[in-house]
Amino acid sequence: MTEPAPNPAATAFPSATISLPLGLEILRTYSGALICLEIVLGALVWILVAASDVPVPLLQGWVMFTSILTFSLSSTYLAMLITGLADRVNTDWNVLDVLYHLVALLFYFAAFVLEAATTAANGGAHIKLQPNGTETLVCITYPRGNVFTVLDQRQFSINVAATIFAFVVTICYGCSLFMGFRRWRM
């Protein structure tokens, strides 16, 4: 008897291409450490924006969307690498890694800029409660500019921290993109 012809559908797809180690060894690489930083610091951005009063929902809505989406996708990606499921999916993981980190970098850069704009819109406005006989008056020092948000010192500090962490996460995604691009081109 002769061998049956191979199924063309089975030979049409290349085997999975991944240059990162699978299992817990991923955590010993720079890429694994950066993914962990992206997850942890992205969660901090998410928590800090959720803890603020969200003075400009249109701008900070994008920050929340970006932080939640990239937190979920990075967690899933890391889980697939740790469990070894990435080796079972026939795709070029190096290209997928570069594309994911490019999109995440663009999204997080926009989120960083919008969070910084929301924080800067405070522009030095301060809320002061001043007693006036039997009533308490709210005195707002009006900053220069047409658009401003009124944040107390605590809310302003939360938004500054969210802006800083969004910047650091943007840098982490940029470094991951650079390292993924180098892996892909080799």
N, C-alpha and C positions, 0 to 999 in steps of 0.2 A: 504494500500500500504506500501511496505517496502522502507526503505531508499536505494538509489543507493549506490553502493560500491564506496569508495573514489578512486579518480584517483591516481594510483601508482606514476605517474610522479610528482604530486603535493606534495606528502609526502616524496619523495626521498631526497630532499634538506633540510638541516637544516635552521632554521631561521637565520637571520643576527646576528652575535655576535660582539658587539662593546661595549667596556667599557668606551669609551670617551663620554662626553656629546655632544649633537648635538645643532646646532644653535649658537648664539653668546656666549653661555656659554663656548664653547671650548677655547675662547680667555682668559678666566679666569684661565685656567689650565696651569701647567708647560709645558705640551706637546704642547698646542696651542701656547704658547709664544715661545717655541723652533722652531716650524714650521715657525712662523712669522720671527724669526731671521734667519733661514735657507734661507727663500725667500729674505729678504732684503740684507743680507750679501752676498748671492750667486749672487744677481744682481750686487752688488759692484764688485765682482770678475770678472764677465762678462764685466762690463763697463771698469774696469781698464785694463784688458787684451786687450780689443778692442781699448783702447786709446793708447796702447803702439805700438811701431813700429814692434812688433812681430819678434824679431831677429832669433828665431828658430821656424819656423812654425810647424814642426813635433811635438815638445813638447807642444807648446802652443795651438795647434789645439785640443789636448785632454783636455786641461784646458777649452777651450771654449765649446767643446762638453759637458763636464760634467756639467759646470755651467748652460748652457742653458737647458739641459735635466732635471737636478734636480730642477731648477727654475720652469720649466713648470709642472713637476709632483707634486712638493710640493704645487704649487698654485692650481692645480686641486684637490689634496687631501684635502687641507684646504677648498676650495669652496664646496666640497661634504660634509664635516662635518658641515660647516656653514649653507648650504641650507637644510640639513637633507636628502640628497639623499643617503647617506651611509646606512641609515636604510632601504631603499627600495631595495638594492642590497643584495641578499642572498649569503653571503660569510662570512667567519670568518675574520673580519677586524683586529682583534688582530694579527693573523698570517701574514696577508698581510702587516700590519704596521711594524712588525719585519723584514720581508723579504725586504721590500722597504728600510728601514733605513740601513739594512746590506749592500745591494748593493750600496746605495748612499754613505755610509761610505767608502767602498772599492774604489769606483770611485773617491771620493773627496780626499782620502789619496793619491792615485796615482797622481791626479791633483796637489795637494800641493807639492809633491816631485818633479814633473816635473817643476813646476813653480819656486821652490826654486833652482833647478839645472840650469834653464835658467838664473835666477838672479845671481847665484854664478858664472856662466861662465864668467861674466864680469871681475871678479877677480882683480879689481883695475885698469883696463884699463881706461885711461882718454884721451879725445880728447882735444887737444889744438890747436887753430888757432894762427899761428905765422906769422906776416908779414915778407916778405923777398923782400925788394925792391918794385917792382911793383906788385908782386903776394903774395897771402896768402897761406902758406903751412899748411897742416894738419899734426900734430904730434901726433902719437898714442904711448903712453907708453905701451909696450908689457908686459903683466903679465906672470907669470910662468904658465906652463901647455900647453897642446897641443890644446885644444879647448877653444876659448874665443869668447865673443860677444862684440861688441863695442857699448856702450850705453852712451849717454850724461847724465848729472846729473838728468835731468827731467825724462828721460826714465827709468833710474836706480831706481829713487824714486817711479815711478809708478809700476814697477815690484816688488819692495820690499813691497809696500802696498798690491798688489795683492797676494803676498805670505803670508803675515800676515793674510789677510782676508780669504784666502783659508784654512789656519790652523784653524782659529776660526770656520769656517763653518764645518770643519772636526770634531772639538770638539763638535759642536752642534749636528751633526748627530750621533756621538758616544753617547751622552747623551740621545738623542731620542731613539736610539737602546736599551740602558739599560732600560729606562723607559718602552718602548714597550715590552721588554722581561719580565719585572716584571709583567706587566698587563696580558700578555699572560699566564704566569705560574700560576697566581692566579685563 
